[in-house]
Amino acid sequence: MTESTVTAAPVDPNPEQTALMMARVRKLMLIGGLTIALGIGAIFMVIGYRVFRSEGSVVATDTTATLPKGARIVATAVSGDRILVTLESGGQTEIRSFDARTLKPAGKLRFATEP
């Protein structure tokens, strides 16, 4: 028995097929490159937005808020950019809000029972 080895001759691709395949590869590379560029651009936009929208360092402020005579603070809370202080004075409950950045009064809410 003799073994015969069959060697396959390299197939020369058709020039038209080669051009078509190269065009497809270029198209896919262009799509991939544009996608990457768009993603990197979006990242830089977010970084720039956060840098320019930041309000910088917070300036320390000393403020004294006066309370009605005999009032006591029941609770405090922070909500967004507001500081809320719940007071109780003479049987009535009141909530005062202050701007967290400037500590200026932003409003009052009083509660009373119906007669």
Backbone as a ProteinNet text record, in pm:
[ID]
protein_1_A
[PRIMARY]
MTESTVTAAPVDPNPEQTALMMARVRKLMLIGGLTIALGIGAIFMVIGYRVFRSEGSVVATDTTATLPKGARIVATAVSGDRILVTLESGGQTEIRSFDARTLKPAGKLRFATEP
[TERTIARY]
81.3	0	86.9	50.6	124	31.5	87.7	9.7	39.6	-63.2	-43.2	-92.3	-12.5	-51.7	-103.3	-214.2	-275.9	-248.6	-185.9	-161.6	-255.9	-320.9	-415.7	-340.1	-364.9	-301.8	-373.3	-299.2	-365.3	-458.9	-576.6	-678	-657.5	-640.8	-628.1	-766.8	-788.2	-920.8	-945.6	-1068.6	-1111.2	-1088.9	-1033.6	-1009.5	-1138.7	-1248.8	-1376.7	-1418.8	-1400.5	-1434.6	-1343	-1215.1	-1120.9	-1159.7	-1195.6	-1235.3	-1362.5	-1457.7	-1581.5	-1555.5	-1468.6	-1437.2	-1364.1	-1271.7	-1199.9	-1295.2	-1392.9	-1491.2	-1574.4	-1611.1	-1687.7	-1604.4	-1477.4	-1389.2	-1373.4	-1354	-1341.3	-1468.5	-1582	-1710	-1724	-1691.6	-1700.4	-1600.5	-1481.2	-1382	-1428	-1491.4	-1542.5	-1653.6	-1744.6	-1853.1	-1795.8	-1700.2	-1638.5	-1563.9	-1489.5	-1415.4	-1507.8	-1615.8	-1711.3	-1781	-1811.5	-1874.9	-1782	-1656.4	-1559.3	-1542.2	-1532.1	-1516.8	-1638.8	-1757.5	-1879.2	-1880.9	-1839.8	-1835.1	-1734.5	-1616.3	-1514.8	-1561.9	-1625.3	-1679.1	-1785.3	-1871.5	-1975.5	-1912.9	-1808.1	-1740.3	-1681.1	-1615.3	-1558.5	-1666.7	-1780.4	-1890.1	-1941.6	-1956.5	-2003.7	-1902.4	-1775	-1671.8	-1673.9	-1681.6	-1686.2	-1808.7	-1922.5	-2046.5	-2033.3	-1978.6	-1965.7	-1864.1	-1758.3	-1658	-1715.6	-1783.9	-1833.6	-1962.7	-2037.4	-2160	-2135	-2018.2	-1991.3	-1984.7	-2031.5	-2042	-1914.8	-1811.9	-1687.1	-1691.6	-1600.6	-1595	-1705.4	-1750.6	-1857.6	-1797	-1857.2	-1810.2	-1873.8	-1790.1	-1840.7	-1914.6	-2032.6	-2113.3	-2150.6	-2144.7	-2189.6	-2319.8	-2424.9	-2556.1	-2619.5	-2691.5	-2766.7	-2914.6	-2989.1	-3133.4	-3200.7	-3290.6	-3360.6	-3488.2	-3514.6	-3634.9	-3731.1	-3859.8	-3955	-3923.4	-3958.6	-3930.5	-4002	-3930.5	-3987.3	-3994.4	-3947.4	-3953.3	-3839	-3864.3	-3757.6	-3753.4	-3635.7	-3617.7	-3652.4	-3747.1	-3791.6	-3711.4	-3687.6	-3616.3	-3551.7	-3449.8	-3385.8	-3371	-3368	-3351.2	-3293.1	-3232.7	-3180.7	-3255.2	-3310.1	-3384.8	-3337.2	-3258	-3206.5	-3114.9	-3151.6	-3070.8	-3137	-3217.4	-3286	-3253	-3246.5	-3234.1	-3367.8	-3428.8	-3559.3	-3543.4	-3603.9	-3598.8	-3742.6	-3777.3	-3910.5	-3905.2	-3990.9	-3996.1	-4128.8	-4125.8	-4249.2	-4248.7	-4355.7	-4362.3	-4505.6	-4528.3	-4660.8	-4767.2	-4734.4	-4831.5	-4851	-4783.1	-4793.6	-4664	-4679.4	-4564.1	-4539.9	-4413.3	-4375.7	-4252.2	-4249.7	-4132.4	-4073.9	-3947.3	-3877.4	-3775	-3767.3	-3670.1	-3568	-3444.1	-3332.9	-3259.2	-3205.5	-3123.8	-2992.7	-2952.9	-2835.1	-2705.6	-2701.4	-2578.1	-2559.8	-2665.9	-2653.9	-2704.5	-2778.2	-2840.2	-2943	-2996	-3101.8	-3235.8	-3329.1	-3461.5	-3532.6	-3592.4	-3662.6	-3813.5	-3859.6	-4003.3	-4040.3	-4168.7	-4221.8	-4350.4	-4373.3	-4497.9	-4546.3	-4662.8	-4716.9	-4832.1	-4842.8	-4951	-5032.7	-5163	-5249.9	-5367.3	-5421.5	-5535.9	-5663.9	-5762.5	-5890.8	-5964	-6038.2	-6109.5	-6227.1
-115.8	0	123.7	208.3	333.9	446	533.3	648.7	763.4	819.6	936.3	1058.7	1155	1277	1374.6	1425.8	1521.5	1659.6	1740	1876	1966.1	2048.9	2138.9	2260.4	2290.8	2408.6	2531.7	2635.7	2754.7	2813.2	2849.4	2902.7	3052.8	3100.2	3244.1	3305	3400.2	3460.1	3546.9	3551.3	3632.7	3779.7	3862.8	4003.3	4078.4	4039.3	4104.4	4070	3942	3901.3	3968.1	3980.1	4045.8	4191.8	4260.6	4401.1	4415	4323.2	4327	4301.7	4204.3	4174	4291	4353.5	4468.4	4586	4604.4	4710.5	4683.4	4558.6	4523.6	4544.4	4505.3	4523.1	4671.5	4753.4	4898.3	4956.4	4909.4	4958.4	4922.8	4799	4757.4	4832.6	4857.1	4933.2	5077.3	5134.6	5270.7	5278.3	5182.3	5179.4	5164.1	5073.6	5054	5177.2	5240.5	5361.8	5476	5494.1	5599.9	5574.1	5448.9	5415	5446.3	5411.2	5439.2	5590.7	5663.8	5809.4	5873.7	5824.4	5876.9	5850.3	5732.3	5698.2	5783.8	5802.3	5885.8	6030.7	6078.6	6214.1	6232.7	6133.7	6141	6146	6069.2	6070.6	6208.2	6267.1	6400.7	6505.1	6490.1	6584.8	6576.6	6456.6	6440.3	6498.8	6473.2	6527.8	6680.1	6736.8	6882	6941.9	6876.3	6925.4	6930.1	6823.6	6818.7	6919.3	6944.8	7040.8	7182.2	7217.1	7353.7	7379.1	7275.4	7293.7	7291	7248.1	7244.7	7387.5	7407.1	7540.6	7581.1	7502.6	7537.4	7500.1	7557.2	7525.9	7601.2	7542.7	7601.8	7705.7	7821.9	7928.8	7908.6	7910.5	7893.3	8019.8	8001.8	8115	8093.4	8199.2	8195.2	8273.2	8207	8269.5	8229.2	8322.4	8293	8310	8204.4	8209.6	8229.6	8324.1	8349.7	8267.8	8212.6	8132.4	8211	8181.9	8247.4	8208.1	8295	8270.2	8142.7	8055.6	7931.3	7819.6	7844.5	7741.1	7642.1	7520.8	7421	7347.9	7306.1	7234.4	7088.5	7039.6	6900.9	6810.1	6855.6	6772.9	6862.3	6808.4	6874.2	6772	6820.6	6731.9	6811.3	6741.1	6802.5	6739.7	6824.6	6777	6854.5	6788.9	6856.3	6970.4	7091.6	7207.9	7290	7225.6	7292.2	7222.7	7302.9	7251.3	7278	7174.7	7186.6	7173.3	7266	7265.2	7264.8	7164.8	7156	7213	7311.9	7379.3	7350.8	7355.4	7347.2	7465.6	7545.2	7665.7	7688.2	7688.5	7716.3	7620.2	7493.9	7394.8	7392	7476.9	7477.8	7425.2	7357.5	7304.8	7389.9	7415.5	7499.4	7439.2	7439.9	7393.6	7513.9	7538.8	7646.7	7584.4	7641.6	7590.4	7699	7655	7744	7692.2	7783.7	7744.4	7687.4	7569.9	7502.2	7574.6	7645	7712.5	7847.8	7924.9	8059.8	8070.4	7970.3	7966.9	8077.9	8130.6	8231.6	8160.9	8219.8	8158.5	8146.5	8030.3	8006.9	7999	7973.5	7968	7910.4	7929	7877.4	7801.6	7698.9	7624.1	7602.6	7659.2	7647.2	7548.6	7475.7	7380	7423.1	7416.2	7448.1	7349.8	7324.9	7235.9	7315.8	7249.5	7316.1	7341.5	7451.8	7479.6	7386.1
0	0	0	-83.6	-89.4	-48.1	27	68.1	-25.3	-71.8	-156.5	-79.9	-76.4	-8.3	-111.5	-79.5	-169.8	-113.9	-188.5	-146.8	-224.1	-151.5	-215.3	-265.6	-383	-441.5	-387.4	-351.9	-301.2	-405.9	-356.1	-446.7	-454.9	-572	-591	-586.2	-492.3	-485.3	-608.6	-640.9	-753.5	-716.8	-801.5	-768.9	-732.5	-791.7	-758.2	-615.4	-578.6	-443	-341.1	-375.6	-286.3	-265.4	-370.4	-359.4	-276.6	-296	-220	-71.7	-43.7	95.4	161.5	92.2	147.7	173.3	86.8	106.6	232.2	252.9	373.3	499.6	494.2	609.5	640	537.8	558.9	620.8	572.7	625.2	773.2	809.7	949.6	1036.5	985.7	1060.8	1080	980.1	991.1	1095.9	1095.2	1194.1	1334.8	1351.1	1482.8	1530.1	1440.9	1477	1514.8	1440.4	1471.7	1605.2	1633.8	1761.3	1878.7	1865.5	1970.8	1988.6	1877.4	1884.9	1951.1	1919	1979.9	2130.8	2171.8	2314.2	2389.8	2333.2	2398.9	2405.1	2298.3	2298.7	2406.1	2424.3	2527.3	2666.4	2687.8	2818.3	2846	2746	2765	2787.5	2722.4	2744.8	2888.4	2941.3	3079.3	3177.2	3154.1	3242.2	3236.8	3117.7	3103.2	3168.5	3152	3213.6	3364.8	3421.9	3568.1	3619.4	3543.6	3587.2	3583.8	3476.3	3462.8	3539.3	3574.2	3651.3	3801.3	3843.8	3987.3	4038.8	4156.9	4212.3	4285.9	4273.9	4340.1	4487.1	4561.4	4703.6	4777.4	4883.8	4963.4	5057.4	5060.6	5147.6	5284.5	5387.2	5523.6	5566.6	5623.5	5669.3	5815.3	5890.6	6029.3	6038.2	6081.6	6092	6223.4	6281.5	6403.4	6371.4	6388.1	6366	6500.9	6507.2	6633.8	6638.3	6754.2	6775.2	6863.3	6851.8	6942.6	7087.3	7179.5	7320.8	7366.2	7430	7480.9	7377.7	7257.2	7152.5	7170.5	7128.4	7132	6998.7	6960.1	6833.4	6856.4	6776.8	6789.3	6696.5	6573.3	6475.5	6371.3	6305.5	6192.1	6080.9	5957.6	5842.8	5726.8	5634.6	5512.3	5396.7	5309.6	5193.8	5071.7	4988.1	4869.2	4908.8	4871.2	4906.3	5016.7	5098.7	5209.3	5341	5446.2	5582.5	5650	5704.9	5769.2	5920	5991.8	6137.8	6189.2	6269.9	6328.6	6469.4	6493.6	6624	6691.9	6823.8	6901.6	6997.4	6988.5	7070.4	7114.8	7241.3	7295.3	7244.5	7225.6	7180.6	7029.6	6957.4	6811.9	6750.6	6637.8	6566.9	6443.2	6415.9	6302.1	6236.2	6104.3	6030.1	5957.8	5980.8	5911.8	5816.9	5698	5600.8	5570.4	5549.3	5520.2	5397.4	5318.1	5204	5257.6	5209.8	5264.1	5229.1	5118.6	5078.3	5147.5	5156	5212.1	5355	5401.3	5534.1	5554.6	5445.8	5455.3	5470.9	5546.5	5562.4	5426.8	5404.9	5278.3	5297.3	5417.5	5439.1	5574.9	5609.6	5736	5707.2	5783.8	5775.3	5917.7	5949.7	6084.8	6086.5	6194.5	6213	6334.8	6321.7	6432.6	6431.5	6548.5	6555.3	6529.1	6475.3	6447.3	6578.8	6586.2	6711	6730.9
[MASK]
+++++++++++++++++++++++++++++++++++++++++++++++++++++++++++++++++++++++++++++++++++++++++++++++++++++++++++++++++++

